[in-house]
Amino acid sequence: MKREKSLLKKIAETKLGFEIYFVPYRPTAEEMSRDIYQRLQNLGIKVTEVELFETPKNSCIYTEV
């Protein structure tokens, strides 16, 4: 936890306006797209798929059947 606070302090000092979110999983594109999908569904939004881009030419698509 001390390490996380130190990282947060360093990021805050950059004044770039980033918001920091800690998640209970490894933040890969696959896991993040699944998390976004499920959060939108929990808000009552009908979701077909979530596409998350890592780079302009590389993305991950999450969908459920």
mmCIF file as Biopython writes it, N, C-alpha, C and O atoms, coordinates in Angstrom:
data_model
#
loop_
_atom_site.group_PDB
_atom_site.id
_atom_site.type_symbol
_atom_site.label_atom_id
_atom_site.label_alt_id
_atom_site.label_comp_id
_atom_site.label_asym_id
_atom_site.label_entity_id
_atom_site.label_seq_id
_atom_site.pdbx_PDB_ins_code
_atom_site.Cartn_x
_atom_site.Cartn_y
_atom_site.Cartn_z
_atom_site.occupancy
_atom_site.B_iso_or_equiv
_atom_site.auth_seq_id
_atom_site.auth_asym_id
_atom_site.pdbx_PDB_model_num
ATOM 1   N N  . MET A ? 1  ? 0.821   -1.185  0.000   1.0 0.0 1  A 1 
ATOM 2   C CA . MET A ? 1  ? 0.000   0.000   0.000   1.0 0.0 1  A 1 
ATOM 3   C C  . MET A ? 1  ? 0.873   1.261   0.000   1.0 0.0 1  A 1 
ATOM 4   O O  . MET A ? 1  ? 0.538   2.252   -0.648  1.0 0.0 1  A 1 
ATOM 5   N N  . LYS A ? 2  ? 1.988   1.215   0.726   1.0 0.0 2  A 1 
ATOM 6   C CA . LYS A ? 2  ? 2.887   2.362   0.765   1.0 0.0 2  A 1 
ATOM 7   C C  . LYS A ? 2  ? 3.426   2.670   -0.630  1.0 0.0 2  A 1 
ATOM 8   O O  . LYS A ? 2  ? 3.546   3.831   -1.022  1.0 0.0 2  A 1 
ATOM 9   N N  . ARG A ? 3  ? 3.747   1.619   -1.364  1.0 0.0 3  A 1 
ATOM 10  C CA . ARG A ? 3  ? 4.256   1.775   -2.727  1.0 0.0 3  A 1 
ATOM 11  C C  . ARG A ? 3  ? 3.198   2.432   -3.626  1.0 0.0 3  A 1 
ATOM 12  O O  . ARG A ? 3  ? 3.517   3.291   -4.447  1.0 0.0 3  A 1 
ATOM 13  N N  . GLU A ? 4  ? 1.933   2.015   -3.457  1.0 0.0 4  A 1 
ATOM 14  C CA . GLU A ? 4  ? 0.846   2.590   -4.252  1.0 0.0 4  A 1 
ATOM 15  C C  . GLU A ? 4  ? 0.675   4.073   -3.951  1.0 0.0 4  A 1 
ATOM 16  O O  . GLU A ? 4  ? 0.472   4.867   -4.870  1.0 0.0 4  A 1 
ATOM 17  N N  . LYS A ? 5  ? 0.754   4.459   -2.683  1.0 0.0 5  A 1 
ATOM 18  C CA . LYS A ? 5  ? 0.624   5.867   -2.312  1.0 0.0 5  A 1 
ATOM 19  C C  . LYS A ? 5  ? 1.771   6.685   -2.897  1.0 0.0 5  A 1 
ATOM 20  O O  . LYS A ? 5  ? 1.570   7.815   -3.341  1.0 0.0 5  A 1 
ATOM 21  N N  . SER A ? 6  ? 2.962   6.115   -2.896  1.0 0.0 6  A 1 
ATOM 22  C CA . SER A ? 6  ? 4.112   6.800   -3.471  1.0 0.0 6  A 1 
ATOM 23  C C  . SER A ? 6  ? 3.916   7.011   -4.967  1.0 0.0 6  A 1 
ATOM 24  O O  . SER A ? 6  ? 4.225   8.082   -5.490  1.0 0.0 6  A 1 
ATOM 25  N N  . LEU A ? 7  ? 3.405   6.000   -5.655  1.0 0.0 7  A 1 
ATOM 26  C CA . LEU A ? 7  ? 3.130   6.108   -7.085  1.0 0.0 7  A 1 
ATOM 27  C C  . LEU A ? 7  ? 2.057   7.155   -7.348  1.0 0.0 7  A 1 
ATOM 28  O O  . LEU A ? 7  ? 2.192   7.972   -8.258  1.0 0.0 7  A 1 
ATOM 29  N N  . LEU A ? 8  ? 0.995   7.132   -6.552  1.0 0.0 8  A 1 
ATOM 30  C CA . LEU A ? 8  ? -0.076  8.125   -6.704  1.0 0.0 8  A 1 
ATOM 31  C C  . LEU A ? 8  ? 0.463   9.532   -6.522  1.0 0.0 8  A 1 
ATOM 32  O O  . LEU A ? 8  ? 0.096   10.440  -7.268  1.0 0.0 8  A 1 
ATOM 33  N N  . LYS A ? 9  ? 1.318   9.719   -5.550  1.0 0.0 9  A 1 
ATOM 34  C CA . LYS A ? 9  ? 1.890   11.044  -5.292  1.0 0.0 9  A 1 
ATOM 35  C C  . LYS A ? 9  ? 2.716   11.502  -6.487  1.0 0.0 9  A 1 
ATOM 36  O O  . LYS A ? 9  ? 2.611   12.657  -6.899  1.0 0.0 9  A 1 
ATOM 37  N N  . LYS A ? 10 ? 3.526   10.626  -7.044  1.0 0.0 10 A 1 
ATOM 38  C CA . LYS A ? 10 ? 4.354   10.979  -8.201  1.0 0.0 10 A 1 
ATOM 39  C C  . LYS A ? 10 ? 3.500   11.340  -9.410  1.0 0.0 10 A 1 
ATOM 40  O O  . LYS A ? 10 ? 3.804   12.294  -10.127 1.0 0.0 10 A 1 
ATOM 41  N N  . ILE A ? 11 ? 2.430   10.577  -9.637  1.0 0.0 11 A 1 
ATOM 42  C CA . ILE A ? 11 ? 1.544   10.861  -10.765 1.0 0.0 11 A 1 
ATOM 43  C C  . ILE A ? 11 ? 0.817   12.183  -10.552 1.0 0.0 11 A 1 
ATOM 44  O O  . ILE A ? 11 ? 0.664   12.972  -11.485 1.0 0.0 11 A 1 
ATOM 45  N N  . ALA A ? 12 ? 0.368   12.423  -9.316  1.0 0.0 12 A 1 
ATOM 46  C CA . ALA A ? 12 ? -0.333  13.673  -9.014  1.0 0.0 12 A 1 
ATOM 47  C C  . ALA A ? 12 ? 0.579   14.876  -9.235  1.0 0.0 12 A 1 
ATOM 48  O O  . ALA A ? 12 ? 0.119   15.937  -9.658  1.0 0.0 12 A 1 
ATOM 49  N N  . GLU A ? 13 ? 1.847   14.716  -8.955  1.0 0.0 13 A 1 
ATOM 50  C CA . GLU A ? 13 ? 2.804   15.812  -9.120  1.0 0.0 13 A 1 
ATOM 51  C C  . GLU A ? 13 ? 3.045   16.167  -10.579 1.0 0.0 13 A 1 
ATOM 52  O O  . GLU A ? 13 ? 3.509   17.269  -10.870 1.0 0.0 13 A 1 
ATOM 53  N N  . THR A ? 14 ? 2.741   15.257  -11.507 1.0 0.0 14 A 1 
ATOM 54  C CA . THR A ? 14 ? 2.944   15.547  -12.924 1.0 0.0 14 A 1 
ATOM 55  C C  . THR A ? 14 ? 1.916   16.541  -13.447 1.0 0.0 14 A 1 
ATOM 56  O O  . THR A ? 14 ? 2.136   17.194  -14.467 1.0 0.0 14 A 1 
ATOM 57  N N  . LYS A ? 15 ? 0.784   16.654  -12.738 1.0 0.0 15 A 1 
ATOM 58  C CA . LYS A ? 15 ? -0.298  17.579  -13.097 1.0 0.0 15 A 1 
ATOM 59  C C  . LYS A ? 15 ? -0.805  17.363  -14.525 1.0 0.0 15 A 1 
ATOM 60  O O  . LYS A ? 15 ? -1.132  18.318  -15.230 1.0 0.0 15 A 1 
ATOM 61  N N  . LEU A ? 16 ? -0.863  16.100  -14.938 1.0 0.0 16 A 1 
ATOM 62  C CA . LEU A ? 16 ? -1.377  15.769  -16.271 1.0 0.0 16 A 1 
ATOM 63  C C  . LEU A ? 16 ? -2.863  15.469  -16.242 1.0 0.0 16 A 1 
ATOM 64  O O  . LEU A ? 16 ? -3.465  15.241  -17.291 1.0 0.0 16 A 1 
ATOM 65  N N  . GLY A ? 17 ? -3.461  15.467  -15.069 1.0 0.0 17 A 1 
ATOM 66  C CA . GLY A ? 17 ? -4.902  15.262  -14.963 1.0 0.0 17 A 1 
ATOM 67  C C  . GLY A ? 17 ? -5.348  13.814  -15.057 1.0 0.0 17 A 1 
ATOM 68  O O  . GLY A ? 17 ? -6.497  13.555  -15.413 1.0 0.0 17 A 1 
ATOM 69  N N  . PHE A ? 18 ? -4.483  12.868  -14.750 1.0 0.0 18 A 1 
ATOM 70  C CA . PHE A ? 18 ? -4.862  11.464  -14.796 1.0 0.0 18 A 1 
ATOM 71  C C  . PHE A ? 18 ? -5.727  11.103  -13.597 1.0 0.0 18 A 1 
ATOM 72  O O  . PHE A ? 18 ? -5.517  11.613  -12.497 1.0 0.0 18 A 1 
ATOM 73  N N  . GLU A ? 19 ? -6.693  10.228  -13.810 1.0 0.0 19 A 1 
ATOM 74  C CA . GLU A ? 19 ? -7.437  9.631   -12.708 1.0 0.0 19 A 1 
ATOM 75  C C  . GLU A ? 19 ? -6.907  8.212   -12.543 1.0 0.0 19 A 1 
ATOM 76  O O  . GLU A ? 19 ? -6.722  7.500   -13.529 1.0 0.0 19 A 1 
ATOM 77  N N  . ILE A ? 20 ? -6.666  7.806   -11.321 1.0 0.0 20 A 1 
ATOM 78  C CA . ILE A ? 20 ? -6.091  6.501   -11.035 1.0 0.0 20 A 1 
ATOM 79  C C  . ILE A ? 20 ? -7.177  5.576   -10.503 1.0 0.0 20 A 1 
ATOM 80  O O  . ILE A ? 20 ? -7.916  5.937   -9.586  1.0 0.0 20 A 1 
ATOM 81  N N  . TYR A ? 21 ? -7.269  4.398   -11.074 1.0 0.0 21 A 1 
ATOM 82  C CA . TYR A ? 21 ? -8.204  3.372   -10.626 1.0 0.0 21 A 1 
ATOM 83  C C  . TYR A ? 21 ? -7.422  2.103   -10.333 1.0 0.0 21 A 1 
ATOM 84  O O  . TYR A ? 21 ? -6.683  1.614   -11.187 1.0 0.0 21 A 1 
ATOM 85  N N  . PHE A ? 22 ? -7.579  1.576   -9.143  1.0 0.0 22 A 1 
ATOM 86  C CA . PHE A ? 22 ? -6.975  0.296   -8.804  1.0 0.0 22 A 1 
ATOM 87  C C  . PHE A ? 22 ? -8.036  -0.780  -9.004  1.0 0.0 22 A 1 
ATOM 88  O O  . PHE A ? 22 ? -9.171  -0.636  -8.550  1.0 0.0 22 A 1 
ATOM 89  N N  . VAL A ? 23 ? -7.664  -1.843  -9.675  1.0 0.0 23 A 1 
ATOM 90  C CA . VAL A ? 23 ? -8.595  -2.926  -9.970  1.0 0.0 23 A 1 
ATOM 91  C C  . VAL A ? 23 ? -8.044  -4.230  -9.396  1.0 0.0 23 A 1 
ATOM 92  O O  . VAL A ? 23 ? -6.830  -4.389  -9.267  1.0 0.0 23 A 1 
ATOM 93  N N  . PRO A ? 24 ? -8.930  -5.156  -9.053  1.0 0.0 24 A 1 
ATOM 94  C CA . PRO A ? 24 ? -8.487  -6.405  -8.433  1.0 0.0 24 A 1 
ATOM 95  C C  . PRO A ? 24 ? -8.055  -7.464  -9.451  1.0 0.0 24 A 1 
ATOM 96  O O  . PRO A ? 24 ? -8.166  -8.662  -9.189  1.0 0.0 24 A 1 
ATOM 97  N N  . TYR A ? 25 ? -7.574  -7.027  -10.587 1.0 0.0 25 A 1 
ATOM 98  C CA . TYR A ? 25 ? -7.108  -7.957  -11.614 1.0 0.0 25 A 1 
ATOM 99  C C  . TYR A ? 25 ? -5.938  -7.337  -12.356 1.0 0.0 25 A 1 
ATOM 100 O O  . TYR A ? 25 ? -5.676  -6.140  -12.242 1.0 0.0 25 A 1 
ATOM 101 N N  . ARG A ? 26 ? -5.244  -8.163  -13.111 1.0 0.0 26 A 1 
ATOM 102 C CA . ARG A ? 26 ? -4.142  -7.650  -13.932 1.0 0.0 26 A 1 
ATOM 103 C C  . ARG A ? 26 ? -4.741  -6.829  -15.071 1.0 0.0 26 A 1 
ATOM 104 O O  . ARG A ? 26 ? -5.554  -7.355  -15.831 1.0 0.0 26 A 1 
ATOM 105 N N  . PRO A ? 27 ? -4.368  -5.561  -15.215 1.0 0.0 27 A 1 
ATOM 106 C CA . PRO A ? 27 ? -5.028  -4.684  -16.194 1.0 0.0 27 A 1 
ATOM 107 C C  . PRO A ? 27 ? -4.583  -4.908  -17.645 1.0 0.0 27 A 1 
ATOM 108 O O  . PRO A ? 27 ? -3.934  -4.055  -18.251 1.0 0.0 27 A 1 
ATOM 109 N N  . THR A ? 28 ? -4.943  -6.061  -18.176 1.0 0.0 28 A 1 
ATOM 110 C CA . THR A ? 28 ? -4.698  -6.335  -19.587 1.0 0.0 28 A 1 
ATOM 111 C C  . THR A ? 28 ? -5.884  -5.802  -20.394 1.0 0.0 28 A 1 
ATOM 112 O O  . THR A ? 28 ? -6.940  -5.518  -19.827 1.0 0.0 28 A 1 
ATOM 113 N N  . ALA A ? 29 ? -5.721  -5.669  -21.684 1.0 0.0 29 A 1 
ATOM 114 C CA . ALA A ? 29 ? -6.823  -5.205  -22.536 1.0 0.0 29 A 1 
ATOM 115 C C  . ALA A ? 29 ? -8.015  -6.159  -22.430 1.0 0.0 29 A 1 
ATOM 116 O O  . ALA A ? 29 ? -9.167  -5.724  -22.422 1.0 0.0 29 A 1 
ATOM 117 N N  . GLU A ? 30 ? -7.735  -7.439  -22.350 1.0 0.0 30 A 1 
ATOM 118 C CA . GLU A ? 30 ? -8.801  -8.434  -22.261 1.0 0.0 30 A 1 
ATOM 119 C C  . GLU A ? 30 ? -9.597  -8.272  -20.962 1.0 0.0 30 A 1 
ATOM 120 O O  . GLU A ? 30 ? -10.828 -8.253  -20.979 1.0 0.0 30 A 1 
ATOM 121 N N  . GLU A ? 31 ? -8.891  -8.157  -19.848 1.0 0.0 31 A 1 
ATOM 122 C CA . GLU A ? 31 ? -9.567  -8.014  -18.557 1.0 0.0 31 A 1 
ATOM 123 C C  . GLU A ? 31 ? -10.287 -6.676  -18.450 1.0 0.0 31 A 1 
ATOM 124 O O  . GLU A ? 31 ? -11.391 -6.607  -17.909 1.0 0.0 31 A 1 
ATOM 125 N N  . MET A ? 32 ? -9.673  -5.617  -18.959 1.0 0.0 32 A 1 
ATOM 126 C CA . MET A ? 32 ? -10.300 -4.296  -18.889 1.0 0.0 32 A 1 
ATOM 127 C C  . MET A ? 32 ? -11.554 -4.233  -19.750 1.0 0.0 32 A 1 
ATOM 128 O O  . MET A ? 32 ? -12.549 -3.637  -19.338 1.0 0.0 32 A 1 
ATOM 129 N N  . SER A ? 33 ? -11.529 -4.833  -20.935 1.0 0.0 33 A 1 
ATOM 130 C CA . SER A ? 33 ? -12.720 -4.818  -21.788 1.0 0.0 33 A 1 
ATOM 131 C C  . SER A ? 33 ? -13.857 -5.618  -21.151 1.0 0.0 33 A 1 
ATOM 132 O O  . SER A ? 33 ? -15.021 -5.233  -21.258 1.0 0.0 33 A 1 
ATOM 133 N N  . ARG A ? 34 ? -13.524 -6.725  -20.491 1.0 0.0 34 A 1 
ATOM 134 C CA . ARG A ? 34 ? -14.541 -7.511  -19.772 1.0 0.0 34 A 1 
ATOM 135 C C  . ARG A ? 34 ? -15.127 -6.691  -18.629 1.0 0.0 34 A 1 
ATOM 136 O O  . ARG A ? 34 ? -16.342 -6.674  -18.432 1.0 0.0 34 A 1 
ATOM 137 N N  . ASP A ? 35 ? -14.269 -6.014  -17.879 1.0 0.0 35 A 1 
ATOM 138 C CA . ASP A ? 35 ? -14.715 -5.199  -16.754 1.0 0.0 35 A 1 
ATOM 139 C C  . ASP A ? 35 ? -15.634 -4.062  -17.229 1.0 0.0 35 A 1 
ATOM 140 O O  . ASP A ? 35 ? -16.678 -3.821  -16.624 1.0 0.0 35 A 1 
ATOM 141 N N  . ILE A ? 36 ? -15.259 -3.379  -18.286 1.0 0.0 36 A 1 
ATOM 142 C CA . ILE A ? 36 ? -16.084 -2.298  -18.843 1.0 0.0 36 A 1 
ATOM 143 C C  . ILE A ? 36 ? -17.439 -2.851  -19.283 1.0 0.0 36 A 1 
ATOM 144 O O  . ILE A ? 36 ? -18.477 -2.256  -18.992 1.0 0.0 36 A 1 
ATOM 145 N N  . TYR A ? 37 ? -17.430 -3.978  -19.978 1.0 0.0 37 A 1 
ATOM 146 C CA . TYR A ? 37 ? -18.659 -4.628  -20.430 1.0 0.0 37 A 1 
ATOM 147 C C  . TYR A ? 37 ? -19.591 -4.877  -19.242 1.0 0.0 37 A 1 
ATOM 148 O O  . TYR A ? 37 ? -20.768 -4.517  -19.276 1.0 0.0 37 A 1 
ATOM 149 N N  . GLN A ? 38 ? -19.052 -5.494  -18.200 1.0 0.0 38 A 1 
ATOM 150 C CA . GLN A ? 38 ? -19.872 -5.849  -17.042 1.0 0.0 38 A 1 
ATOM 151 C C  . GLN A ? 38 ? -20.351 -4.612  -16.286 1.0 0.0 38 A 1 
ATOM 152 O O  . GLN A ? 38 ? -21.481 -4.597  -15.798 1.0 0.0 38 A 1 
ATOM 153 N N  . ARG A ? 39 ? -19.529 -3.585  -16.178 1.0 0.0 39 A 1 
ATOM 154 C CA . ARG A ? 39 ? -19.942 -2.352  -15.500 1.0 0.0 39 A 1 
ATOM 155 C C  . ARG A ? 39 ? -21.092 -1.676  -16.253 1.0 0.0 39 A 1 
ATOM 156 O O  . ARG A ? 39 ? -22.039 -1.186  -15.636 1.0 0.0 39 A 1 
ATOM 157 N N  . LEU A ? 40 ? -21.007 -1.651  -17.577 1.0 0.0 40 A 1 
ATOM 158 C CA . LEU A ? 40 ? -22.084 -1.061  -18.370 1.0 0.0 40 A 1 
ATOM 159 C C  . LEU A ? 40 ? -23.374 -1.856  -18.201 1.0 0.0 40 A 1 
ATOM 160 O O  . LEU A ? 40 ? -24.449 -1.277  -18.049 1.0 0.0 40 A 1 
ATOM 161 N N  . GLN A ? 41 ? -23.267 -3.185  -18.227 1.0 0.0 41 A 1 
ATOM 162 C CA . GLN A ? 41 ? -24.450 -4.032  -18.014 1.0 0.0 41 A 1 
ATOM 163 C C  . GLN A ? 41 ? -25.065 -3.779  -16.644 1.0 0.0 41 A 1 
ATOM 164 O O  . GLN A ? 41 ? -26.287 -3.715  -16.513 1.0 0.0 41 A 1 
ATOM 165 N N  . ASN A ? 42 ? -24.228 -3.635  -15.628 1.0 0.0 42 A 1 
ATOM 166 C CA . ASN A ? 42 ? -24.727 -3.385  -14.269 1.0 0.0 42 A 1 
ATOM 167 C C  . ASN A ? 42 ? -25.444 -2.043  -14.159 1.0 0.0 42 A 1 
ATOM 168 O O  . ASN A ? 42 ? -26.270 -1.854  -13.267 1.0 0.0 42 A 1 
ATOM 169 N N  . LEU A ? 43 ? -25.137 -1.120  -15.053 1.0 0.0 43 A 1 
ATOM 170 C CA . LEU A ? 43 ? -25.825 0.173   -15.088 1.0 0.0 43 A 1 
ATOM 171 C C  . LEU A ? 43 ? -27.137 0.093   -15.863 1.0 0.0 43 A 1 
ATOM 172 O O  . LEU A ? 43 ? -27.862 1.081   -15.980 1.0 0.0 43 A 1 
ATOM 173 N N  . GLY A ? 44 ? -27.434 -1.103  -16.396 1.0 0.0 44 A 1 
ATOM 174 C CA . GLY A ? 44 ? -28.669 -1.294  -17.145 1.0 0.0 44 A 1 
ATOM 175 C C  . GLY A ? 44 ? -28.542 -0.933  -18.616 1.0 0.0 44 A 1 
ATOM 176 O O  . GLY A ? 44 ? -29.547 -0.808  -19.315 1.0 0.0 44 A 1 
ATOM 177 N N  . ILE A ? 45 ? -27.325 -0.768  -19.085 1.0 0.0 45 A 1 
ATOM 178 C CA . ILE A ? 45 ? -27.085 -0.434  -20.495 1.0 0.0 45 A 1 
ATOM 179 C C  . ILE A ? 45 ? -26.954 -1.734  -21.280 1.0 0.0 45 A 1 
ATOM 180 O O  . ILE A ? 45 ? -26.180 -2.613  -20.900 1.0 0.0 45 A 1 
ATOM 181 N N  . LYS A ? 46 ? -27.702 -1.861  -22.368 1.0 0.0 46 A 1 
ATOM 182 C CA . LYS A ? 46 ? -27.609 -3.049  -23.203 1.0 0.0 46 A 1 
ATOM 183 C C  . LYS A ? 46 ? -26.299 -2.971  -23.995 1.0 0.0 46 A 1 
ATOM 184 O O  . LYS A ? 46 ? -26.081 -2.039  -24.770 1.0 0.0 46 A 1 
ATOM 185 N N  . VAL A ? 47 ? -25.449 -3.950  -23.788 1.0 0.0 47 A 1 
ATOM 186 C CA . VAL A ? 47 ? -24.127 -3.965  -24.412 1.0 0.0 47 A 1 
ATOM 187 C C  . VAL A ? 47 ? -24.023 -5.178  -25.326 1.0 0.0 47 A 1 
ATOM 188 O O  . VAL A ? 47 ? -24.370 -6.290  -24.928 1.0 0.0 47 A 1 
ATOM 189 N N  . THR A ? 48 ? -23.553 -4.971  -26.533 1.0 0.0 48 A 1 
ATOM 190 C CA . THR A ? 48 ? -23.304 -6.067  -27.457 1.0 0.0 48 A 1 
ATOM 191 C C  . THR A ? 48 ? -21.849 -6.501  -27.371 1.0 0.0 48 A 1 
ATOM 192 O O  . THR A ? 48 ? -21.547 -7.690  -27.273 1.0 0.0 48 A 1 
ATOM 193 N N  . GLU A ? 49 ? -20.943 -5.514  -27.410 1.0 0.0 49 A 1 
ATOM 194 C CA . GLU A ? 49 ? -19.527 -5.805  -27.291 1.0 0.0 49 A 1 
ATOM 195 C C  . GLU A ? 49 ? -18.788 -4.548  -26.867 1.0 0.0 49 A 1 
ATOM 196 O O  . GLU A ? 49 ? -19.281 -3.431  -27.023 1.0 0.0 49 A 1 
ATOM 197 N N  . VAL A ? 50 ? -17.589 -4.759  -26.326 1.0 0.0 50 A 1 
ATOM 198 C CA . VAL A ? 50 ? -16.698 -3.660  -25.973 1.0 0.0 50 A 1 
ATOM 199 C C  . VAL A ? 50 ? -15.390 -3.914  -26.689 1.0 0.0 50 A 1 
ATOM 200 O O  . VAL A ? 50 ? -14.807 -4.993  -26.581 1.0 0.0 50 A 1 
ATOM 201 N N  . GLU A ? 51 ? -14.928 -2.902  -27.430 1.0 0.0 51 A 1 
ATOM 202 C CA . GLU A ? 51 ? -13.635 -2.991  -28.101 1.0 0.0 51 A 1 
ATOM 203 C C  . GLU A ? 51 ? -12.700 -1.985  -27.457 1.0 0.0 51 A 1 
ATOM 204 O O  . GLU A ? 51 ? -13.005 -0.794  -27.385 1.0 0.0 51 A 1 
ATOM 205 N N  . LEU A ? 52 ? -11.563 -2.469  -26.991 1.0 0.0 52 A 1 
ATOM 206 C CA . LEU A ? 52 ? -10.582 -1.633  -26.320 1.0 0.0 52 A 1 
ATOM 207 C C  . LEU A ? 52 ? -9.295  -1.664  -27.129 1.0 0.0 52 A 1 
ATOM 208 O O  . LEU A ? 52 ? -8.740  -2.732  -27.391 1.0 0.0 52 A 1 
ATOM 209 N N  . PHE A ? 53 ? -8.826  -0.490  -27.522 1.0 0.0 53 A 1 
ATOM 210 C CA . PHE A ? 53 ? -7.612  -0.393  -28.322 1.0 0.0 53 A 1 
ATOM 211 C C  . PHE A ? 53 ? -6.390  -0.212  -27.431 1.0 0.0 53 A 1 
ATOM 212 O O  . PHE A ? 53 ? -6.371  0.644   -26.546 1.0 0.0 53 A 1 
ATOM 213 N N  . GLU A ? 54 ? -5.368  -1.033  -27.680 1.0 0.0 54 A 1 
ATOM 214 C CA . GLU A ? 54 ? -4.075  -0.879  -27.005 1.0 0.0 54 A 1 
ATOM 215 C C  . GLU A ? 54 ? -3.192  0.059   -27.819 1.0 0.0 54 A 1 
ATOM 216 O O  . GLU A ? 54 ? -2.460  0.881   -27.267 1.0 0.0 54 A 1 
ATOM 217 N N  . THR A ? 55 ? -3.271  -0.077  -29.123 1.0 0.0 55 A 1 
ATOM 218 C CA . THR A ? 55 ? -2.548  0.774   -30.071 1.0 0.0 55 A 1 
ATOM 219 C C  . THR A ? 55 ? -3.511  1.047   -31.220 1.0 0.0 55 A 1 
ATOM 220 O O  . THR A ? 55 ? -4.580  0.438   -31.271 1.0 0.0 55 A 1 
ATOM 221 N N  . PRO A ? 56 ? -3.166  1.941   -32.143 1.0 0.0 56 A 1 
ATOM 222 C CA . PRO A ? 56 ? -4.074  2.195   -33.269 1.0 0.0 56 A 1 
ATOM 223 C C  . PRO A ? 56 ? -4.414  0.955   -34.103 1.0 0.0 56 A 1 
ATOM 224 O O  . PRO A ? 56 ? -5.457  0.920   -34.756 1.0 0.0 56 A 1 
ATOM 225 N N  . LYS A ? 57 ? -3.547  -0.057  -34.086 1.0 0.0 57 A 1 
ATOM 226 C CA . LYS A ? 57 ? -3.784  -1.247  -34.917 1.0 0.0 57 A 1 
ATOM 227 C C  . LYS A ? 57 ? -4.035  -2.512  -34.110 1.0 0.0 57 A 1 
ATOM 228 O O  . LYS A ? 57 ? -4.187  -3.585  -34.693 1.0 0.0 57 A 1 
ATOM 229 N N  . ASN A ? 58 ? -4.082  -2.416  -32.790 1.0 0.0 58 A 1 
ATOM 230 C CA . ASN A ? 58 ? -4.240  -3.603  -31.954 1.0 0.0 58 A 1 
ATOM 231 C C  . ASN A ? 58 ? -5.347  -3.368  -30.939 1.0 0.0 58 A 1 
ATOM 232 O O  . ASN A ? 58 ? -5.296  -2.424  -30.151 1.0 0.0 58 A 1 
ATOM 233 N N  . SER A ? 59 ? -6.361  -4.255  -30.969 1.0 0.0 59 A 1 
ATOM 234 C CA . SER A ? 59 ? -7.485  -4.103  -30.049 1.0 0.0 59 A 1 
ATOM 235 C C  . SER A ? 59 ? -7.958  -5.456  -29.534 1.0 0.0 59 A 1 
ATOM 236 O O  . SER A ? 59 ? -7.572  -6.512  -30.035 1.0 0.0 59 A 1 
ATOM 237 N N  . CYS A ? 60 ? -8.796  -5.385  -28.526 1.0 0.0 60 A 1 
ATOM 238 C CA . CYS A ? 60 ? -9.419  -6.576  -27.944 1.0 0.0 60 A 1 
ATOM 239 C C  . CYS A ? 60 ? -10.924 -6.346  -27.937 1.0 0.0 60 A 1 
ATOM 240 O O  . CYS A ? 60 ? -11.386 -5.272  -27.553 1.0 0.0 60 A 1 
ATOM 241 N N  . ILE A ? 61 ? -11.679 -7.330  -28.350 1.0 0.0 61 A 1 
ATOM 242 C CA . ILE A ? 61 ? -13.146 -7.245  -28.338 1.0 0.0 61 A 1 
ATOM 243 C C  . ILE A ? 61 ? -13.675 -8.263  -27.339 1.0 0.0 61 A 1 
ATOM 244 O O  . ILE A ? 61 ? -13.337 -9.445  -27.393 1.0 0.0 61 A 1 
ATOM 245 N N  . TYR A ? 62 ? -14.524 -7.773  -26.414 1.0 0.0 62 A 1 
ATOM 246 C CA . TYR A ? 62 ? -15.168 -8.663  -25.453 1.0 0.0 62 A 1 
ATOM 247 C C  . TYR A ? 62 ? -16.658 -8.678  -25.732 1.0 0.0 62 A 1 
ATOM 248 O O  . TYR A ? 62 ? -17.277 -7.629  -25.909 1.0 0.0 62 A 1 
ATOM 249 N N  . THR A ? 63 ? -17.232 -9.871  -25.771 1.0 0.0 63 A 1 
ATOM 250 C CA . THR A ? 63 ? -18.663 -10.044 -25.938 1.0 0.0 63 A 1 
ATOM 251 C C  . THR A ? 63 ? -19.097 -11.301 -25.192 1.0 0.0 63 A 1 
ATOM 252 O O  . THR A ? 63 ? -18.275 -12.174 -24.913 1.0 0.0 63 A 1 
ATOM 253 N N  . GLU A ? 64 ? -20.367 -11.396 -24.872 1.0 0.0 64 A 1 
ATOM 254 C CA . GLU A ? 64 ? -20.909 -12.587 -24.243 1.0 0.0 64 A 1 
ATOM 255 C C  . GLU A ? 64 ? -22.039 -13.108 -25.093 1.0 0.0 64 A 1 
ATOM 256 O O  . GLU A ? 64 ? -22.766 -12.342 -25.726 1.0 0.0 64 A 1 
ATOM 257 N N  . VAL A ? 65 ? -22.182 -14.427 -25.102 1.0 0.0 65 A 1 
ATOM 258 C CA . VAL A ? 65 ? -23.236 -15.055 -25.905 1.0 0.0 65 A 1 
ATOM 259 C C  . VAL A ? 65 ? -24.492 -15.213 -25.090 1.0 0.0 65 A 1 
ATOM 260 O O  . VAL A ? 65 ? -25.494 -15.723 -25.592 1.0 0.0 65 A 1 
#
